[in-house]
Amino acid sequence: MGRHSSPYRDPTGPYPLQTVLTVGVCVLIGYTVWAWNGLGGWVEPTRLGLGCLLMVFTAFAARIRGSSGLLRDPYTWLGLTFMLFLAIQTWNSGRYLYFNPVAERWMHTATPFPSWPGSFNRSESMQMLYWFLPAWALGLAVRHAPDSRTLARRALLFFVANGTVLALFGLIQHVTGSDVAYRFSEAGRGPFYASFGYRNHAVAYLLLVLAVALGYLAYRLRQRWFMAETRVALDVWLAATASLLVFIAIHPALSRAGIMLAWLLVLLFWAPILSRHLSLHSPSARLQVGIVIILGMGIALFWIAVFGGDALLRRMGGAPLETFRTNIETRAWMWSAALHMWEDHKLWGVGGWGYRHLLPLYAEGAGLLEVHLPGKANTHNDALQFLAEFGIAGFGLLLGATAVLVARFVRNGRHAWGRPARMLFAITFGGLFFVGLHSLFDLPFRNAAVLQACVLLLTAVPAACPNTQGPGVRKRHKAES
């Protein structure tokens, strides 16, 4: 065999399915982001269909390979049980508000089968399946593809490239003052940012794109030690450009938490380079790094000022701790209402979007007008809202499936310590952690694109950097670093 020859591939093997799965994952990621708002009622059913097709092809590829990994994967069964739970909630729906003259208060009728999981409105509860099933199918495809490593790397590349284009589109919309997602979409729905109707959702998604772009950039810097070289690889420049563009695009969304978290991600990227790796290089290399930092921050600050610097200063004005305390105080009554709902429906929950139906009956200390203000259909704490809507049964399944993904991510991240890939794990985990932290006082996970992005990163990063080294090799890497 020649030096550049490729390994033999059995034409009867599952490699065509590898291509189908790769295309399916990328199409699902791109479709979810670009079709999220403003394109009509067929958006979510189409995404559900894409998720089902991806799941079928994943199962078909596993069958052809004769692999039992799909059936032995706890993520498969936890996710499947959770989907069945959501399906039962949707099927057993139909609760109505009425006034009980005996009790002299407003009440809701029971579900058709009170002892089963149920919900209020079938179309609203169905949206939970529209959100979670495609994300679950995406995770299955990445974990059980014939060549999981290749699929994961291509999916991450597409994720960053697509997110960069999305950020550019968001900046264009911001500059033009557009209030519609596309020319033919419905107007008068408030300002859009890229394809997101809610700017905080856009910021959460772009934070995850920024984390992967910065993580890959740090990985390549560590791998090639390019600061001591005279030639920089093209992919390094592309990753740096994507990181800079996405970082700039986060600011016009005017999310205080998102902006602060983006700066923390940048500091997480630069801290090890400035504190440790820079000392290993020559004075000329240090000068190059200094020039890159000054030039990059200069470009970022210039464009941030151009894209609404005055509005950003007004938004970020005031004491951050005082602003955070005010947000906590104004949302505490919503969290209390969600807890009381869960206490009354501990096992099965109130069903998808059931929180907003019951809020007026549980909102102690809140005025009737405040209850019906925009934004009060959500708890602004994703964990509490999912707990109230899914109960112990559904929320436990959701946490279990998430724990399986996180465990593999952490395990592979520990094995990568001392290797160039460690910064990819560290910064990606930082982005996921920051979005999770944001979800404690906002609602990033009530968005299909953010859910899919989190599943993709938790599955694709470990698959792209599998554990292939023993303890002795890891110790040698640590000694060399």
C-alpha positions, 0 to 999 in steps of 0.5 A: 500500500502506498503512503497515502492510500486509504484503508479498504472499505467493504462496499457492502458495509454501512459506509453509505449510511455513514454519509446519510447520518452525517448529512442528516445530522447537519441538516437537522442542526441547520434546519432547526436554527434557520427555520425556528421562527417566522416560517409557519406551522409546518416548521416543527413537524418537519423537524420531528420528521427529520429526527425520526428519519435520523433515528431510523437510519441510526438503527439500520446502521447498527443492524447492518454492522451487527452491533449491539451497542445501540441496545446496550446504551442506557442513553437509548432506553432512558431517551426512549422511555422519556419520549413515551412519557411525553407521548402519553402526556400528549395523548392524555390531554384535555383540561379546562378551567371552570368556576366551582360554585361550591368551593367558590373558586376557579378550578381545572377539570381532570385529564381523561385518565387522571392516574396517567401522565397528562397535560392541558392542551394537546398541541402545546404538549406535542411541542415537547416531542418536537423539541426533545425527540430530534435532540435525542435522535441527534445524540444517538446518531453521533454515539452509534454511527459506523465511524463516530469520530469522523461524523462528530468532527464534521458535525462540529465543523458544520456547527461552527460554520453554520453558527458563524453565518447565523451570527453574521445574519444577526448582525445584518438584521441588527444594523438594518433594524429588521423585525422579521426573520425573512422577507416573507415571514410575519411582521409585527412580532418584535425584533428578531435576532438571526432566526431567533425571536427571543434574543436571549435564546440567540445568545445562548446558542452563540455562546455554545458556538463560541465555546467550540470555536475557541476550544478548537483554536486552543487545541490547534495552538497547543498541538502545533505550537504555532506561535514559535513557527513562521507559518500559521495553518489555515484552519487556525485563522478560520477558527480565530475569525469565527470566534471573533465574529461570533463574539462580536455578534453576542453583544448587539443582542443586549443580554447582560448575562450572555455578554458577561459569560462570553467575556468569561469564555474568552478569559478561559481561552487566554488564561492558560496561554498567557500564564503558562504556555507563553513563557515557553516561547521566545521574546519574538513569539511573545510579541506576536501574541501581544500583537494578536491580542491587541489587534483582536480586542481592538477589532472586537471593541470597534465593531461592538461600538459600531453595532450599538455601543450606546445601547450596550452601555445603557444596558450594562449600566448600573451595578451587576450584583444589584441588577442580578438581585432585582431579577431574582426578586422579580422572578421569585414568585414564579419559582415559588408557583412552579414548586407549588405546582410540583408539590401538587403533581409530584409524580407526573407533573402538569404536562408540557406548557401546563405551567402557564395554565396554572400560574394564575391559581398559584401566583401568590403575591402577584397581581393579575396584570403581572401574571398575564404580562409577556414572558410570564408563561415561563418560570425563568428557571428551566429546571423548575419548569421542567420539574413542574411539567414532567414531575419526578418521573419525566424529569428523572428520565431527562436528568438520567439521559443527560447524566449519561452524556455528561459522564462520558464527556467528563471521562474523556475530558479527564483522559485528555488532560495533558494532551492538546485536546484538553482545552477543547474539553475545558472550554466546551465544558465552560460554555455548557456550564455557563448556559446551564448557569444562565438557565437558573434565571432564564429559559435558554433550554426552552428552545429546540436549537439550544437543546440540540446544540447541548446534545451535540457538544456532549456527544460529539466532542468526546467522540471526536477525541476518544480515549486512546491512550493508556496511563503511561502515555498520559503521564509522559504528556503531562511531564512534557507539558 
